[in-house]
Amino acid sequence: MEELLRSKFRGTAIGVALGSAIGKAVCEVPAESVFDYYGKPIGGFIKPHPSSPYDFLKPEEVPAEVELFKIALESLTETKNFEPYHFVSKLIKWLEEKKFHRYLNPTLLNVLRAIKEGEPLEEVYYKTSSVTAILHTVAMGMFHYDYPTLAGEGAKLMALILARGKEVEEGAQIIGVATALFIDGEYDLSEKEQKIAFVREVIDSPTELDEGRKHLNKVIQALEKDLKPSEAIEFFGNGEYIWESLPLALFLTLRDAEYPQRAFLNAVNSYGKFGGITSAIGFLVGGWLGAYWGVEIYPPEWVERVEYSNQLLELADKLLYTLTE
């Protein structure tokens, strides 16, 4: 049991990095341009498309959101709790040491710079509805893997340090709860009824869910209708808006949960006709698949190659040790 949990923690940490690193290659690139350039859907590490905002990164390198996630794990393992001031101090140090930032959400970057300069935060906190502002809260789902409601509350608190907005509050709770439930593994996700029951628990676990409830019910509708990935992209949308990419990512994870490789490739290729935020969708789906199945679902050569691999695996082990010692 302990080895399975270790594999799930490792799978979550490596999965977010793999999904984000591979998905970034076609981020915001329309399907026609993807096929013109690559000739087929992407299937692993590949040079980013010239139109991707991440075209300056190497195939194995990760977007900034993975770095935020890594810092969150570091803070949790070092303090054995969530200490907002400790987390922020690590973020400021990261900001000072980085020569350039990998397309970090501008809202988060502005807040970090304001904190660093000692400016009044009320003047720089802009509301955001971007999913990239809450991806790192997967870490809180790991930290409270055995208590979904607390995972949701912790994820909300972590998100609100850097961003504001109703979408941020509710979206982070959903990420925290879903991550904890995937790690717990109580549901047999080869059965449609169990997939729907999983979503219902995600709906019921947060302490407060308003708009999110409606969008999670859409996930249930999509599962009941057996939507294809292309149909789901049109149904949910696949943009940066939290209520597009977050429910789409949950649907893609659950739709093919019993076939994790297929689910992963559907996520990193979820660009649709007009392009989509495949790096973020890949981040979530990759992390959730790893949380449910364990790190073994990913090819060893992928695990070894992705940026920060050793650090993420070590942090996953340290966090689990902290929680179970």
N, C-alpha and C positions, 0 to 999 in steps of 0.2 A: 504493500500500500504506500509506504514511504517513497519507494522508487518511482511508483506511478505518479505521485504528487510532484516529485522532483522533475520528472519528465514533462509534466504539464506546466510547471513554472518556467522551465527552460524553453518549452515550446511557445509559450506566450511571448517571452522576451525576444526570442529569435524570430518568431513569426511576424511581429510588428516590423522588425527591421527588414526581413525579406520582402514582405508585401509592399512596404514603402519604397525600398530600393529598386525592386523590379517594376512596380507600378509607375514610378516617377518617369520612366522612359517615354511613356505615352500620355503623360498628364496634360489635359486640356488640348489634346490632339484629336481631331475628328477621325472617324473610322476610315474614310476614303484616303486621308493623308497617311494613316498608319499602313494601309495596304500598299499604297504607292511607294512608300519608303522601305518597308520591311518585306512586303510580299505575302505576309500572313500574320496571324495574331502572335504576340510575343509569348515566349515559353520559358524565359529565364533571364539571367543577366544579359543586358544588351545596351549598346550605346544609345543614350537618350536621343529622341527625335529632335531635329533642329528647332522645332516650334515649342518644345517642352520648356517650361520655365526652369527646368533643372538640366538644361543641355550642357552646362559647364561642369557637371559632376561625372565621375567615372561610373561604369556600370554597377560596381559593388558599393558605391558610396550612398549614404542615406540622407534624406532631407532633414531639416532642422528639428522637426517634430520628434524624430527618433532620439535626437540628442536631449531634448527636453524630457522625454520618457526615461532616458538613462540617468539623468540628473535626479529625477523623482525617485528612482530606485535607489540611487546612492544615498539620498537624504533619508529615506525610510530605513535603510540598513544601518546607517551611522547613528541615527537617533533612536531606533527601535520603536518609532512612533511617527506621527506626522507633526512636525514642528514647522509652522509656516515661516518663521524668521530664518530658520536654518535652510529651508528650501530656497527662499529668496536670496540669501547670502551666496549660496552656490550658483544660482542663476546669474547674479551680478558678477561673480568671479569668471564665469563662463563668458559673459558678455565682454569683459575686459580682455580676456585672453584670446578671443577669436579675432582673426584678421578680417574675416568676412563671414556673413551669415547666409545660410543656405535657403534663401527665400522664406525666412521666418515671417509668420503672420505679422503685418505692420502694427496692429493693435498691441500685440504682446511686446514687440520690440520697443514701441514708444513707452509702454509702462515700465519695462525694465530700465530703460535709459533714464526715465524720470525718477525711479527709485534710486538709481545710482547717483544722480545729481541732487537728490534730496528735495525734489519738487513736490508740491502738494498733489497727491494722487487724484483728488477730485477733478483736477483740471486736465488730466490725461486719460482717465478711464473712459474710453469710448465703448459704447455697446457694440457687440459683434454677434453675428449669427453664423460665423464660419466654423466648420467642423474642425479645422486645423487648430483652433484655440482650445480644444478639449481632448485631443487624442491622447495626450500624455497621462490622462486620468485612468487609463488601463492599469497603471501601477497600483491604484487604490483598490481596484477589483482583485488584484493579486494579494494585497495586504490584508484585506478582509474577505478572503475567499470562502470562509465558512459562515459568513453573515451578510447576505446580499443587501439587506436594508442599510446596514452600516457601510457597506462598500459604496452604495449610492450616495449616502451623506458625505462620506469622505471624499469621493470624487467631486462632488459639488463644491466643497470647501477648497479643494486643490485648484479647481478651475477658476473660482472667484478671486483668487489671489492675483490673477493676471488679466481677467476679462470680466465683463458685465453683460447682462442680458438674460431674459427669460429663457431663451433657447439654450444659452450656456448652462444655466442651472439645471434645466430638465434633461438636456442632452448628456451632460456629464453623469447625472444619476443613472441614466439608462446604460451608459458605457460601464460604469462601476458594477451595477447589478448584473448585467449580462456576462461580464468577465468572470465574476464570482460564480455564477451558475454554470458557465461552461467548465470552469475548473472543477467544480463540485461533481459534475458528470452524472447527476441523478437521473436525467432523462435519457431515454433510448431514442436518439435522434434519427434512427432509421425508420421510425414510424411517424406518419403525418400527424396523428393525434397528439403524439408526444411533442412534436415541434410546436404545435399550436398551444399546448399546455405550457411549454417553455415561455412563449411570448406572453401568455396570460400572467405568469409569475413575474416577468419583467415589468408588466403593467402594474401589478399589485404591490410590488416590493418597495418602490420609492415612497417616501413620506408625503410627497406632494408632486402630482403629475397632472397637468392640464392639457396643454397642446400636444404633449408627447403621447398621451393616451390615444388621441385620434390617429396619429401616425403609426403607432404600434398596432392599432386595429387594422390599418392598411396592410401591415405585414401579414396578419392573419388572413385577410382577404386574398392576398397574393399567393399564400401557401395553399389556400382552399382551391384557388383557380389553377394551380400548377403553372404559374406564369413562367415562360422562358426568360433567360437573362435579358435578352433584347427587349422583351415586353415589359420586364420589371424596370428597366432603365426609363422607358417612356412613362410607366405608371408612377414611379417615385420621383424621377429626375436623378441626375448624377452629378450635380454641381456642388459647389462649396457650402451651400446653405445646409445647415444641420438637418433640417427636416427633409432633405433629399438624400444626401449621402449616408446618413446614419441608418435610417430604416432600410435603405437599399443594401447596405453592408450586412445588416442582421438577416435580411431575407436571403441573400446569396450564401451566407454561412449555413443557414438552416436548410435551404433548398437542397443542397448536395452535401449535407454534413457527413453522410455515409461514404461519400467519394471526395475526400479532402483535396486531392490534387486537382480534380475538376473544379471544385468550389474556388480554390486559390486562383487558378488560371482565369476563371470567369471574372473574378474580382479585379485582377490587374489588367484585364482587357475590357473593362466596363466603360469604355470611352463613348460608345454610342455614336449617333450620326454627327453630333456637334461637339464632341469632346467632353470629358468629365474629369473629376479630380481623382484619378485612378491611384495616385500615391496614398491618399487618405483612405480610400475604400480598401486598398490592398493592406494598409496598416491594420485596420480593424479586422478584416476577414482573416488575414494571416495570423494575427494574435489570437483570435477566437478559435480558429481551427487548431492551433498549437495548444491552446488551453484545454480543449476538449480531448484531443487525441494524444498529445505529447509531442516532443521534439522529433521523434522518429519518423513522422510523416514527411519530413523535409529531407531531400537528398543531402547526404553528408558533405558533398562538395559545395553545395549552397551554404550550408551552415558554416563551413570553414572559411568561405570566401567573403561573406557579407561583412561590411565594416562594423567594427566594435564587437565582433563575434565573441571573442574570449571574455571581454569585459561584461557583456550581457549574460553569458552563461554563468560567470562567476557571481554576478549580482543576483541572478535568480536563485542560485544555491545559497548565497548568504541570507537573502530575504527569507527563504523557507526555513533555514536554520534558526533565524531570529524568531520566527513565529512558532516553531515547534520545540525549541530547546527547553 
